[in-house]
Amino acid sequence: MIPDFEPSGNLPPGIHGATWDEVTSKLGTGIHRKKLLRQVQPALHAFKDAGCRTVYLAGSFVTKKRRPGDIDILWDPAGVDTNVLDGAYPILSDGSPPARQQQKKTFGAEFIASTTPRSGLPYVDFFQTEKGTDAPKGIVRLDLSLVP
């Protein structure tokens, strides 16, 4: 369940499990956010078809920010057949800056393997701290089997 936002605009610290319906009702408010969720669905289906079971939604999309630039999505690589993923959308498994820009343009999201290190932490941990203050904040775990 996605909890209410804190006064800071962030989710409370931790990883909050959610269904697709919860994500769309709690985070898909407003025309722009709804568009981002529609735009990202084909990529989520490609990850699901490739064997990915879990993704994490992070960044400004999981805050009270009215118009986030995109959705930061961390995908769990356990059990993922990247050949299947590459057969659908080769840019999804490529974490390079040019591929991530293309991901954002195509899907309204950037996709990063959750275990990729950033500043000494796996991305799934890195995204649970606020830039500049290192204050803890929450992210959302989405079970891909629940994405229609």
C-alpha positions as CSV (number, residue, x, y, z in Angstrom):
1,M,0.0,0.0,0.0
2,I,1.2,3.5,-0.9
3,P,1.1,5.6,2.3
4,D,0.3,9.3,2.4
5,F,3.0,11.8,1.6
6,E,5.0,13.4,4.3
7,P,5.1,17.2,4.7
8,S,8.4,17.1,2.7
9,G,6.4,15.8,-0.3
10,N,8.2,12.5,-0.2
11,L,6.8,9.1,0.8
12,P,7.8,7.9,4.2
13,P,11.1,6.0,4.3
14,G,11.1,2.4,3.0
15,I,9.9,0.3,0.1
16,H,6.1,0.4,-0.2
17,G,4.5,-2.5,-2.2
18,A,1.6,-1.5,-4.4
19,T,-0.7,-2.9,-7.1
20,W,-1.1,-1.2,-10.5
21,D,-4.5,0.1,-9.4
22,E,-2.9,1.7,-6.3
23,V,-0.2,3.3,-8.4
24,T,-2.7,4.7,-10.9
25,S,-5.0,6.0,-8.2
26,K,-2.4,7.4,-5.9
27,L,0.4,8.6,-8.3
28,G,-1.6,8.9,-11.6
29,T,-3.3,12.1,-10.6
30,G,-3.5,14.8,-13.3
31,I,-3.2,14.6,-17.1
32,H,0.6,14.6,-17.2
33,R,1.0,11.8,-14.6
34,K,-1.7,9.7,-16.3
35,K,0.1,10.2,-19.7
36,L,3.4,8.9,-18.1
37,L,1.7,5.8,-16.8
38,R,0.1,5.0,-20.2
39,Q,3.4,5.7,-21.9
40,V,5.3,3.3,-19.7
41,Q,2.9,0.3,-19.8
42,P,4.4,-1.3,-23.0
43,A,7.9,-1.3,-21.4
44,L,6.5,-2.8,-18.2
45,H,4.9,-5.6,-20.3
46,A,8.2,-6.2,-22.1
47,F,10.0,-6.6,-18.7
48,K,7.2,-8.9,-17.6
49,D,7.5,-11.0,-20.8
50,A,11.3,-11.2,-20.2
51,G,10.8,-12.7,-16.7
52,C,11.1,-9.6,-14.6
53,R,8.8,-9.9,-11.6
54,T,9.5,-6.6,-9.7
55,V,10.2,-3.0,-10.6
56,Y,10.6,-0.1,-8.2
57,L,9.2,3.4,-9.0
58,A,11.4,6.2,-7.8
59,G,12.4,9.8,-8.3
60,S,10.0,12.7,-8.6
61,F,7.2,10.5,-9.8
62,V,6.8,9.1,-6.3
63,T,6.6,12.6,-4.7
64,K,3.9,15.2,-4.5
65,K,5.6,17.1,-7.4
66,R,2.7,18.1,-9.7
67,R,4.6,17.5,-13.0
68,P,7.5,15.1,-12.7
69,G,9.8,15.0,-15.7
70,D,9.6,11.2,-16.0
71,I,9.4,8.0,-14.0
72,D,12.6,6.5,-12.7
73,I,12.2,2.7,-12.8
74,L,14.6,0.3,-11.2
75,W,14.1,-3.3,-12.5
76,D,15.1,-6.4,-10.7
77,P,17.4,-8.4,-13.0
78,A,16.8,-11.7,-11.2
79,G,15.4,-14.2,-13.8
80,V,15.3,-11.6,-16.6
81,D,16.1,-13.0,-20.1
82,T,17.7,-9.9,-21.7
83,N,17.5,-11.6,-25.1
84,V,13.7,-11.4,-24.8
85,L,13.9,-7.9,-23.5
86,D,16.2,-6.9,-26.4
87,G,13.9,-8.5,-28.9
88,A,11.1,-6.3,-27.8
89,Y,12.9,-3.0,-27.1
90,P,16.8,-3.1,-27.2
91,I,17.1,0.2,-25.4
92,L,15.5,-1.1,-22.2
93,S,18.5,-3.2,-21.0
94,D,21.0,-0.6,-22.1
95,G,21.9,1.7,-19.2
96,S,24.1,4.1,-21.2
97,P,23.2,7.8,-21.1
98,P,22.1,7.9,-24.8
99,A,19.8,4.8,-24.3
100,R,18.3,6.3,-21.2
101,Q,17.5,9.5,-23.1
102,Q,15.8,7.4,-25.7
103,Q,13.9,5.5,-23.0
104,K,12.7,8.7,-21.6
105,K,11.6,10.0,-25.0
106,T,9.8,6.7,-25.9
107,F,8.4,5.6,-22.6
108,G,8.5,8.6,-20.3
109,A,10.8,6.7,-18.0
110,E,14.4,5.7,-17.4
111,F,15.1,2.1,-16.7
112,I,18.0,1.1,-14.5
113,A,18.8,-2.4,-13.1
114,S,18.1,-2.1,-9.4
115,T,21.5,-3.7,-8.5
116,T,23.6,-1.3,-10.6
117,P,25.9,0.7,-8.2
118,R,25.6,4.5,-7.8
119,S,27.7,6.3,-5.3
120,G,28.6,3.0,-3.6
121,L,25.0,1.9,-3.2
122,P,22.8,-0.2,-5.5
123,Y,20.3,2.1,-7.2
124,V,17.4,0.6,-5.2
125,D,19.1,2.0,-2.1
126,F,20.4,5.2,-3.7
127,F,16.9,6.3,-4.6
128,Q,15.8,6.0,-1.0
129,T,17.8,9.1,0.0
130,E,17.0,12.7,-0.8
131,K,19.5,14.6,-3.0
132,G,21.5,17.1,-1.1
133,T,20.3,16.2,2.4
134,D,20.6,12.3,2.3
135,A,17.3,12.2,4.3
136,P,15.6,8.9,3.9
137,K,12.5,8.7,1.6
138,G,10.3,6.0,0.2
139,I,10.0,4.3,-3.1
140,V,7.3,2.0,-4.5
141,R,7.7,-1.7,-5.3
142,L,5.4,-2.9,-8.1
143,D,4.7,-6.6,-8.8
144,L,4.6,-6.9,-12.6
145,S,2.2,-9.8,-12.5
146,L,-0.4,-7.2,-11.3
147,V,0.1,-4.9,-14.3
148,P,-2.8,-5.3,-16.8
